[in-house]
Structures are given as C-alpha cells and as structure tokens.
Amino acid sequence: MVRRWGLGPVFAFEWFRATCRWQMYALRSLFVALLLIALGFVWRSEVASQRSPTMQTLANAGEYFFYALVGTQLALTL
C-alpha cells in the first residue's frame, strides 16, 4: 500500500486555478500598493523633511518601516 503525503491532486489543481484568476492578481496588487503607500508615508514623515539625515534618523525610519510593514500586514490579514 502506497501512502500519499500532501493534500492531493484535486486540491493542488483547484489552488492553481484560484491563483490564476484576475481577482487574485488585483488583491495582490492592492496589497503591494498599500505596503508602498505605508512606506512612502514613513519616508516622507521621517526622512524627507531633513536636508541631510543622520544615522539615528535613518535607524528610526527603519524601525518605522518595520512597524508600517507589520501593521499593514496584520490589518489586512485580520
């Protein structure tokens, strides 16, 4: 008797078909657009206002980038 691991061929086929629909492409594009908007907002509020940003300013911007990415992902997931 051969034991099969995984979810099976029907599930794999249906999963592939679902990901090829235009709605999934639109949702992925919307997700990426929301992430870019969040990062742009952080960049504009933290770094763009200064003529020559210091290392501390860039470190703070990196921290806020992390918060923006995680916050956006959690909000869209929940």
CORFEN-V423884 format. One record per backbone hydrogen bond with DSSP energy under -0.5 kcal/mol. NH is the residue of the N-H (numbers start at 0). CO is the residue of the C=O. E is the energy in kcal/mol with one decimal. If there is no record, write none. Layout:
# CORFEN-V423884
<<NH:CO:E> <NH:CO:E>>
This chain:
# CORFEN-V423884
<<2:0:-0.5> <11:7:-1.8> <12:8:-2.2> <13:9:-2.6> <14:10:-2.7> <15:11:-2.1> <16:12:-2.4> <17:13:-2.3> <18:14:-1.8> <19:15:-0.8> <20:17:-0.9> <23:20:-0.6> <24:20:-1.3> <25:21:-2.3> <26:22:-2.4> <27:23:-2.4> <28:24:-2.3> <29:25:-2.4> <30:26:-2.3> <31:27:-2.3> <32:28:-2.4> <33:29:-2.4> <34:30:-2.0> <35:31:-2.4> <36:32:-2.3> <37:33:-2.2> <38:34:-2.4> <39:35:-2.5> <40:36:-2.3> <41:37:-2.0> <42:38:-2.6> <43:39:-2.5> <44:40:-2.2> <45:41:-2.2> <46:42:-1.9> <47:42:-2.4> <49:46:-1.6> <57:53:-2.2> <58:54:-2.4> <59:55:-2.4> <60:56:-2.3> <61:57:-2.3> <62:58:-2.1> <63:59:-2.4> <64:60:-2.4> <65:61:-2.0> <66:62:-2.1> <67:63:-2.6> <68:64:-2.8> <69:65:-2.8> <70:66:-2.6> <71:67:-2.3> <72:68:-2.5> <73:69:-2.7> <74:70:-2.4> <75:71:-2.3> <76:72:-2.1> <77:73:-2.9>>
